[in-house]
Amino acid sequence: MINPAYVDLLTTTALAQIATIGPHGEPQVTPVWFDWDGTHVRFSQTTTRQKYRNLKREPRIALAIVDPNNPYRYLEIRGHVVSIEPDENLAFIDHMAQKYLGQDRYPWHNPADQRVVITVLPEHTTQMGS
């Protein structure tokens, strides 16, 4: 599914711009840290965020990753959410803190937050640049 010439974008510390569909059909776009397991894109979210509510209602999603070394090279992925699982022990967000901050623990955790891991199955990709 992912063009091998663009897999490097899935392992960088670039942010993914996540697009979801709001409650009135309007698009909502926000940047997130993300992970790639070779098949799925995963990202963390708290259950109080609009993005979470959007995806619970409408699982279609698009995301774009811009090459941090070449802003004219990007990968767009369209797909759908295949699972939303609790991150009760914060293992996933701590993994993201290691990737993006070089820290063992996510430093902004609020004990009142309920954090989940959202898993996306890519269905279509577009890439541009070289």
Phi and psi restraints in degrees (value plus and minus 20) as a CYANA .aco file:
   2 ILE   PHI    -110.0   -70.0
   2 ILE   PSI     107.1   147.1
   3 ASN   PHI     -79.2   -39.2
   3 ASN   PSI     105.2   145.2
   4 PRO   PHI     -74.7   -34.7
   4 PRO   PSI     -47.7    -7.7
   5 ALA   PHI     -91.2   -51.2
   5 ALA   PSI     -28.3    11.7
   6 TYR   PHI    -140.3  -100.3
   6 TYR   PSI     -18.8    21.2
   7 VAL   PHI     -80.6   -40.6
   7 VAL   PSI     -50.0   -10.0
   8 ASP   PHI     -78.1   -38.1
   8 ASP   PSI     -50.5   -10.5
   9 LEU   PHI     -86.9   -46.9
   9 LEU   PSI     -44.4    -4.4
  10 LEU   PHI    -100.6   -60.6
  10 LEU   PSI     -30.2     9.8
  11 THR   PHI    -134.2   -94.2
  11 THR   PSI     -16.6    23.4
  12 THR   PHI    -102.2   -62.2
  12 THR   PSI     157.9   197.9
  13 THR   PHI    -116.8   -76.8
  13 THR   PSI       1.0    41.0
  14 ALA   PHI     -84.5   -44.5
  14 ALA   PSI     132.6   172.6
  15 LEU   PHI    -105.7   -65.7
  15 LEU   PSI     130.2   170.2
  16 ALA   PHI    -117.7   -77.7
  16 ALA   PSI     111.7   151.7
  17 GLN   PHI    -109.4   -69.4
  17 GLN   PSI      91.0   131.0
  18 ILE   PHI    -115.8   -75.8
  18 ILE   PSI     107.7   147.7
  19 ALA   PHI    -132.6   -92.6
  19 ALA   PSI     105.0   145.0
  20 THR   PHI    -143.0  -103.0
  20 THR   PSI     153.0   193.0
  21 ILE   PHI    -127.4   -87.4
  21 ILE   PSI      99.8   139.8
  22 GLY   PHI     -91.4   -51.4
  22 GLY   PSI     154.2   194.2
  23 PRO   PHI     -84.6   -44.6
  23 PRO   PSI     -39.6     0.4
  24 HIS   PHI    -130.9   -90.9
  24 HIS   PSI      -1.0    39.0
  25 GLY   PHI      66.7   106.7
  25 GLY   PSI     -18.7    21.3
  26 GLU   PHI    -102.4   -62.4
  26 GLU   PSI     126.0   166.0
  27 PRO   PHI     -95.1   -55.1
  27 PRO   PSI     128.4   168.4
  28 GLN   PHI    -151.4  -111.4
  28 GLN   PSI     108.6   148.6
  29 VAL   PHI    -144.9  -104.9
  29 VAL   PSI     111.6   151.6
  30 THR   PHI    -165.4  -125.4
  30 THR   PSI     130.0   170.0
  31 PRO   PHI    -102.3   -62.3
  31 PRO   PSI     124.1   164.1
  32 VAL   PHI    -161.8  -121.8
  32 VAL   PSI     134.6   174.6
  33 TRP   PHI     -92.4   -52.4
  33 TRP   PSI     128.7   168.7
  34 PHE   PHI    -166.6  -126.6
  34 PHE   PSI     146.4   186.4
  35 ASP   PHI    -153.6  -113.6
  35 ASP   PSI     131.8   171.8
  36 TRP   PHI    -144.7  -104.7
  36 TRP   PSI     105.5   145.5
  37 ASP   PHI    -124.2   -84.2
  37 ASP   PSI      -9.4    30.6
  38 GLY   PHI      79.3   119.3
  38 GLY   PSI     -38.2     1.8
  39 THR   PHI    -151.2  -111.2
  39 THR   PSI     -61.7   -21.7
  40 HIS   PHI    -138.9   -98.9
  40 HIS   PSI     132.2   172.2
  41 VAL   PHI    -117.7   -77.7
  41 VAL   PSI     115.3   155.3
  42 ARG   PHI    -148.4  -108.4
  42 ARG   PSI     124.9   164.9
  43 PHE   PHI    -168.0  -128.0
  43 PHE   PSI     140.8   180.8
  44 SER   PHI    -118.2   -78.2
  44 SER   PSI     131.7   171.7
  45 GLN   PHI    -176.7  -136.7
  45 GLN   PSI     132.4   172.4
  46 THR   PHI    -115.5   -75.5
  46 THR   PSI     134.1   174.1
  47 THR   PHI     -95.6   -55.6
  47 THR   PSI     -24.7    15.3
  48 THR   PHI    -111.7   -71.7
  48 THR   PSI     -26.8    13.2
  49 ARG   PHI    -101.3   -61.3
  49 ARG   PSI     128.2   168.2
  50 GLN   PHI     -81.2   -41.2
  50 GLN   PSI     -58.3   -18.3
  51 LYS   PHI     -77.2   -37.2
  51 LYS   PSI     -63.2   -23.2
  52 TYR   PHI     -81.5   -41.5
  52 TYR   PSI     -68.6   -28.6
  53 ARG   PHI     -81.8   -41.8
  53 ARG   PSI     -60.7   -20.7
  54 ASN   PHI     -78.7   -38.7
  54 ASN   PSI     -66.6   -26.6
  55 LEU   PHI     -92.2   -52.2
  55 LEU   PSI     -48.6    -8.6
  56 LYS   PHI     -86.1   -46.1
  56 LYS   PSI     -56.4   -16.4
  57 ARG   PHI    -102.6   -62.6
  57 ARG   PSI     -60.8   -20.8
  58 GLU   PHI    -158.4  -118.4
  58 GLU   PSI      84.2   124.2
  59 PRO   PHI     -98.0   -58.0
  59 PRO   PSI     -22.5    17.5
  60 ARG   PHI     -92.2   -52.2
  60 ARG   PSI     122.9   162.9
  61 ILE   PHI    -170.9  -130.9
  61 ILE   PSI     131.5   171.5
  62 ALA   PHI    -151.1  -111.1
  62 ALA   PSI     128.5   168.5
  63 LEU   PHI    -163.8  -123.8
  63 LEU   PSI     129.4   169.4
  64 ALA   PHI    -149.6  -109.6
  64 ALA   PSI     118.5   158.5
  65 ILE   PHI    -143.6  -103.6
  65 ILE   PSI      99.8   139.8
  66 VAL   PHI    -116.7   -76.7
  66 VAL   PSI     114.4   154.4
  67 ASP   PHI     -80.4   -40.4
  67 ASP   PSI     101.2   141.2
  68 PRO   PHI     -85.1   -45.1
  68 PRO   PSI     -37.2     2.8
  69 ASN   PHI    -119.6   -79.6
  69 ASN   PSI     -29.6    10.4
  70 ASN   PHI    -173.2  -133.2
  70 ASN   PSI      76.2   116.2
  71 PRO   PHI     -85.7   -45.7
  71 PRO   PSI     -25.8    14.2
  72 TYR   PHI    -116.9   -76.9
  72 TYR   PSI     -17.6    22.4
  73 ARG   PHI    -133.0   -93.0
  73 ARG   PSI     106.9   146.9
  74 TYR   PHI    -171.3  -131.3
  74 TYR   PSI     145.7   185.7
  75 LEU   PHI    -147.4  -107.4
  75 LEU   PSI     106.4   146.4
  76 GLU   PHI    -128.6   -88.6
  76 GLU   PSI     116.3   156.3
  77 ILE   PHI    -145.2  -105.2
  77 ILE   PSI     109.2   149.2
  78 ARG   PHI    -135.6   -95.6
  78 ARG   PSI     119.5   159.5
  79 GLY   PHI    -191.1  -151.1
  79 GLY   PSI    -173.5  -133.5
  80 HIS   PHI    -163.8  -123.8
  80 HIS   PSI     136.3   176.3
  81 VAL   PHI     -93.8   -53.8
  81 VAL   PSI     106.9   146.9
  82 VAL   PHI    -123.2   -83.2
  82 VAL   PSI     -37.9     2.1
  83 SER   PHI    -181.5  -141.5
  83 SER   PSI     131.1   171.1
  84 ILE   PHI    -151.2  -111.2
  84 ILE   PSI      91.0   131.0
  85 GLU   PHI    -140.0  -100.0
  85 GLU   PSI     124.5   164.5
  86 PRO   PHI     -82.3   -42.3
  86 PRO   PSI     123.5   163.5
  87 ASP   PHI    -128.4   -88.4
  87 ASP   PSI      39.3    79.3
  88 GLU   PHI     -78.1   -38.1
  88 GLU   PSI     -60.6   -20.6
  89 ASN   PHI    -113.9   -73.9
  89 ASN   PSI     -13.1    26.9
  90 LEU   PHI      43.0    83.0
  90 LEU   PSI       0.0    40.0
  91 ALA   PHI     -80.9   -40.9
  91 ALA   PSI     -60.7   -20.7
  92 PHE   PHI     -91.6   -51.6
  92 PHE   PSI     -67.8   -27.8
  93 ILE   PHI     -85.6   -45.6
  93 ILE   PSI     -52.3   -12.3
  94 ASP   PHI     -86.2   -46.2
  94 ASP   PSI     -57.8   -17.8
  95 HIS   PHI     -81.1   -41.1
  95 HIS   PSI     -61.4   -21.4
  96 MET   PHI     -87.1   -47.1
  96 MET   PSI     -56.8   -16.8
  97 ALA   PHI     -83.9   -43.9
  97 ALA   PSI     -56.2   -16.2
  98 GLN   PHI     -85.5   -45.5
  98 GLN   PSI     -65.4   -25.4
  99 LYS   PHI     -84.7   -44.7
  99 LYS   PSI     -67.7   -27.7
 100 TYR   PHI    -112.3   -72.3
 100 TYR   PSI     -47.8    -7.8
 101 LEU   PHI    -137.1   -97.1
 101 LEU   PSI     -33.3     6.7
 102 GLY   PHI      51.4    91.4
 102 GLY   PSI       3.7    43.7
 103 GLN   PHI    -134.8   -94.8
 103 GLN   PSI     125.5   165.5
 104 ASP   PHI     -90.5   -50.5
 104 ASP   PSI     -48.7    -8.7
 105 ARG   PHI    -144.8  -104.8
 105 ARG   PSI     124.7   164.7
 106 TYR   PHI     -87.1   -47.1
 106 TYR   PSI      95.5   135.5
 107 PRO   PHI     -95.8   -55.8
 107 PRO   PSI     -34.2     5.8
 108 TRP   PHI    -128.2   -88.2
 108 TRP   PSI       0.9    40.9
 109 HIS   PHI     -83.8   -43.8
 109 HIS   PSI     112.8   152.8
 110 ASN   PHI    -127.7   -87.7
 110 ASN   PSI     100.2   140.2
 111 PRO   PHI     -75.9   -35.9
 111 PRO   PSI     -41.6    -1.6
 112 ALA   PHI     -97.7   -57.7
 112 ALA   PSI     -36.8     3.2
 113 ASP   PHI     -93.0   -53.0
 113 ASP   PSI     119.4   159.4
 114 GLN   PHI    -122.3   -82.3
 114 GLN   PSI      92.6   132.6
 115 ARG   PHI    -121.9   -81.9
 115 ARG   PSI     120.9   160.9
 116 VAL   PHI    -148.5  -108.5
 116 VAL   PSI     140.7   180.7
 117 VAL   PHI    -128.5   -88.5
 117 VAL   PSI     102.2   142.2
 118 ILE   PHI    -121.3   -81.3
 118 ILE   PSI     106.1   146.1
 119 THR   PHI    -132.5   -92.5
 119 THR   PSI     107.9   147.9
 120 VAL   PHI    -136.1   -96.1
 120 VAL   PSI     112.4   152.4
 121 LEU   PHI    -117.3   -77.3
 121 LEU   PSI      96.0   136.0
 122 PRO   PHI     -84.8   -44.8
 122 PRO   PSI     118.5   158.5
 123 GLU   PHI    -141.1  -101.1
 123 GLU   PSI     -42.9    -2.9
 124 HIS   PHI    -172.5  -132.5
 124 HIS   PSI     121.3   161.3
 125 THR   PHI    -151.4  -111.4
 125 THR   PSI     132.2   172.2
 126 THR   PHI    -154.0  -114.0
 126 THR   PSI     117.9   157.9
 127 GLN   PHI    -155.1  -115.1
 127 GLN   PSI     132.9   172.9
 128 MET   PHI    -164.3  -124.3
 128 MET   PSI     126.0   166.0
 129 GLY   PHI      72.1   112.1
 129 GLY   PSI     152.5   192.5
